[in-house]
């Protein structure tokens, strides 16, 4: 059987690295895509993958990363659009929305929303042709709110809606698009205030198992929630507006 190829953004560490590791454990060759060259190369070497520098805020960079993947590994069949940030770096004080600079606004929208659009625009046509699945990392913030970071909340609402709409537009095609909404995961972007017993961050490997299941078995348009402490994830049903 031909080796399957996976393409993961934000894969240098955290959730993306855990997903890349799990995919490699299933015998796939993984394109480890990130702007973090040091950690990305280390992850790729550890799992036998291929590090590809990719800035998801740039369509040209995502297209170049996809071309690199095709040349060195092959056409990806499984894509995890995972890259994401919060408005301020870990350790910095949160900002009221009126104090967020335009540069900070453009940065978080560029990574969290534009990055998903660029990934879909680049990779969806080839997956539609060859078959496969795309899973988008959102957050339970996209179903509720994170008051300390309204822009993070806004971008996660946006990618849930984008994923659902693109899935509906491709219903019956040769590709499945779905969304994972994690609770607090123990990654570098999680603020210290969310690391206490109240939130009990889950290990990235726990979430990675859900992502793998979505990639391999998830329904087109599925939005799945996985929160810390839950034995099982659950799916959020969309409102049917087709009339």
C-alpha positions as CSV (number, residue, x, y, z in Angstrom):
1,X,0.0,0.0,0.0
2,X,1.3,3.4,-0.9
3,X,2.6,5.6,2.0
4,X,0.1,8.3,2.7
5,X,1.3,11.9,3.1
6,X,0.2,14.4,5.7
7,X,0.6,18.2,5.8
8,X,0.5,19.9,9.3
9,X,0.8,23.6,10.0
10,X,2.0,24.9,13.3
11,X,3.7,21.5,13.6
12,X,7.0,22.5,15.3
13,X,5.6,21.9,18.8
14,X,2.4,21.7,20.8
15,X,-0.7,20.3,19.2
16,X,0.8,20.2,15.7
17,X,3.9,18.3,16.8
18,X,1.7,15.8,18.7
19,X,-0.5,15.3,15.6
20,X,2.6,15.0,13.3
21,X,4.0,12.4,15.7
22,X,0.7,10.4,15.8
23,X,0.4,10.5,12.0
24,X,4.0,9.2,11.6
25,X,3.1,6.5,14.1
26,X,0.5,5.3,11.6
27,X,3.1,5.0,8.9
28,X,2.5,8.4,7.2
29,X,5.2,10.7,5.9
30,X,4.5,14.1,7.4
31,X,5.3,17.6,6.2
32,X,6.1,19.5,9.4
33,X,5.3,23.1,8.5
34,X,6.1,26.0,10.7
35,X,8.0,29.3,11.0
36,X,10.0,27.9,13.9
37,X,12.9,26.3,12.1
38,X,14.8,25.0,15.1
39,X,11.9,23.1,16.7
40,X,10.4,22.2,13.4
41,X,13.6,20.5,12.2
42,X,13.9,18.7,15.5
43,X,10.3,17.4,15.3
44,X,10.7,16.3,11.6
45,X,14.0,14.5,12.4
46,X,12.4,12.7,15.4
47,X,9.4,11.4,13.4
48,X,11.1,10.8,10.1
49,X,9.2,13.7,8.4
50,X,10.2,16.7,6.3
51,X,10.5,20.1,7.8
52,X,9.1,22.9,5.5
53,X,9.3,26.5,6.6
54,X,5.9,28.0,6.2
55,X,4.4,31.3,7.2
56,X,0.7,30.7,7.1
57,X,0.0,34.5,7.0
58,X,1.4,34.4,3.4
59,X,-0.4,32.7,0.6
60,X,2.8,32.5,-1.4
61,X,4.6,30.8,1.5
62,X,1.8,28.2,1.9
63,X,1.8,27.5,-1.8
64,X,5.6,27.1,-1.7
65,X,5.3,24.7,1.2
66,X,2.7,22.6,-0.6
67,X,4.9,22.5,-3.7
68,X,7.8,21.4,-1.5
69,X,5.7,18.7,0.0
70,X,4.7,17.4,-3.4
71,X,8.2,17.4,-4.7
72,X,9.8,15.7,-1.7
73,X,7.0,13.5,-0.2
74,X,4.1,13.4,-2.6
75,X,0.6,14.8,-2.7
76,X,-0.8,15.2,0.8
77,X,-4.1,13.3,1.6
78,X,-4.4,14.5,5.2
79,X,-4.1,18.1,6.2
80,X,-4.2,19.6,9.6
81,X,-4.5,23.4,9.6
82,X,-3.4,24.0,13.1
83,X,-1.2,27.2,13.3
84,X,-2.6,29.6,15.9
85,X,-1.6,32.3,18.3
86,X,-3.2,34.6,21.0
87,X,-3.2,38.4,20.7
88,X,-0.2,38.8,23.1
89,X,2.7,36.4,23.7
90,X,2.6,34.1,26.7
91,X,3.6,36.0,29.9
92,X,2.5,39.4,28.6
93,X,-0.5,41.1,30.2
94,X,-3.8,40.8,28.3
95,X,-5.1,43.9,26.6
96,X,-8.5,45.5,26.5
97,X,-9.7,45.4,22.9
98,X,-9.3,49.2,22.6
99,X,-5.6,48.9,23.6
100,X,-4.8,46.2,21.0
101,X,-2.6,47.8,18.3
102,X,-3.5,47.4,14.6
103,X,-0.3,45.4,14.2
104,X,-1.4,42.9,16.9
105,X,-4.8,42.7,15.3
106,X,-3.4,42.0,11.9
107,X,-1.1,39.4,13.3
108,X,-3.7,37.3,15.1
109,X,-6.1,37.5,12.2
110,X,-3.3,36.7,9.8
111,X,-2.3,33.5,11.6
112,X,-5.6,32.3,12.9
113,X,-8.0,33.1,10.1
114,X,-5.9,34.0,7.0
115,X,-3.8,30.9,7.7
116,X,-6.8,28.6,7.4
117,X,-8.0,30.4,4.2
118,X,-4.6,30.1,2.7
119,X,-4.4,26.4,3.5
120,X,-7.9,25.7,2.1
121,X,-7.2,27.8,-1.0
122,X,-4.0,25.9,-1.7
123,X,-4.7,22.4,-0.6
124,X,-8.5,21.9,-1.1
125,X,-8.3,21.6,-4.9
126,X,-5.7,18.8,-4.8
127,X,-7.5,16.9,-2.1
128,X,-10.7,17.2,-4.0
129,X,-8.9,15.6,-6.9
130,X,-7.0,12.9,-5.0
131,X,-9.3,12.4,-1.9
132,X,-8.6,13.0,1.7
133,X,-9.5,15.2,4.6
134,X,-8.7,18.6,6.2
135,X,-9.1,19.2,9.9
136,X,-9.0,22.8,11.2
137,X,-8.0,23.6,14.8
138,X,-10.5,26.0,16.3
139,X,-11.2,26.2,20.1
140,X,-14.1,26.1,22.5
141,X,-13.5,29.9,22.5
142,X,-15.3,29.8,19.2
143,X,-18.4,28.4,20.8
144,X,-18.3,30.6,24.0
145,X,-15.9,33.4,24.8
146,X,-12.5,34.1,26.3
147,X,-13.1,37.6,27.8
148,X,-9.4,38.3,28.3
149,X,-8.7,37.9,24.5
150,X,-11.7,38.9,22.4
151,X,-9.7,38.7,19.2
152,X,-8.7,35.1,19.8
153,X,-12.4,34.4,20.4
154,X,-13.4,36.2,17.2
155,X,-10.9,34.3,15.0
156,X,-12.0,31.0,16.4
157,X,-15.7,31.7,15.8
158,X,-14.6,32.7,12.3
159,X,-12.7,29.5,11.5
160,X,-15.6,27.3,12.8
161,X,-18.0,29.1,10.4
162,X,-15.5,29.0,7.6
163,X,-14.9,25.3,8.0
164,X,-18.6,24.5,8.2
165,X,-19.4,26.6,5.1
166,X,-16.6,25.1,3.0
167,X,-17.6,21.6,4.1
168,X,-21.2,22.3,3.0
169,X,-20.0,23.7,-0.3
170,X,-18.0,20.5,-0.9
171,X,-20.7,18.0,0.3
172,X,-20.5,14.9,-1.9
173,X,-17.0,15.7,-3.1
174,X,-13.9,13.6,-2.6
175,X,-12.7,15.5,0.4
176,X,-14.0,15.9,4.0
177,X,-13.5,19.2,5.9
178,X,-14.1,19.2,9.7
179,X,-13.1,21.2,12.8
180,X,-11.7,20.3,16.2
181,X,-12.5,22.6,19.2
182,X,-10.2,21.8,22.1
183,X,-10.5,23.1,25.6
184,X,-7.3,24.1,27.3
185,X,-4.3,22.2,26.0
186,X,-0.9,22.3,27.6
187,X,1.0,24.2,24.9
188,X,3.3,27.2,24.8
189,X,0.5,29.7,23.9
190,X,-1.6,28.9,27.0
191,X,-1.5,31.8,29.5
192,X,-0.3,31.0,33.1
193,X,-3.8,31.9,34.3
194,X,-5.2,28.9,32.4
195,X,-2.7,26.4,33.8
196,X,-4.2,25.9,37.3
197,X,-6.3,23.0,38.6
198,X,-9.6,24.7,37.5
199,X,-8.7,24.2,33.9
200,X,-6.5,21.1,34.1
201,X,-4.9,21.5,30.6
202,X,-4.9,18.2,28.7
203,X,-1.6,16.9,27.2
204,X,-1.3,17.6,23.4
205,X,-1.2,13.8,22.7
206,X,-4.8,13.5,24.1
207,X,-6.1,16.1,21.6
208,X,-3.9,14.6,18.8
209,X,-5.9,11.4,19.1
210,X,-9.1,13.3,18.4
211,X,-7.5,15.1,15.4
212,X,-6.3,11.8,14.0
213,X,-9.8,10.3,14.3
214,X,-11.3,13.3,12.6
215,X,-8.8,13.1,9.8
216,X,-9.4,9.4,9.3
217,X,-13.0,8.9,10.2
218,X,-14.7,12.3,10.9
219,X,-17.7,13.4,9.0
220,X,-17.7,16.2,6.5
221,X,-18.7,19.4,8.3
222,X,-18.3,17.8,11.8
223,X,-17.3,20.2,14.6
224,X,-16.0,18.2,17.5
225,X,-15.3,19.4,21.0
226,X,-12.7,17.9,23.3
227,X,-12.4,19.4,26.7
228,X,-10.0,18.4,29.5
229,X,-11.6,15.8,31.8
230,X,-14.1,14.6,29.2
231,X,-13.8,10.9,28.5
232,X,-15.2,11.4,25.1
233,X,-15.4,14.2,22.7
234,X,-18.8,15.4,21.4
235,X,-20.0,16.9,18.1
236,X,-21.8,20.2,17.8
237,X,-24.7,20.1,15.4
238,X,-25.1,23.1,13.0
239,X,-28.4,24.8,12.4
240,X,-29.8,23.8,9.0
241,X,-30.5,26.9,7.0
242,X,-31.0,25.2,3.6
243,X,-34.8,25.5,3.9
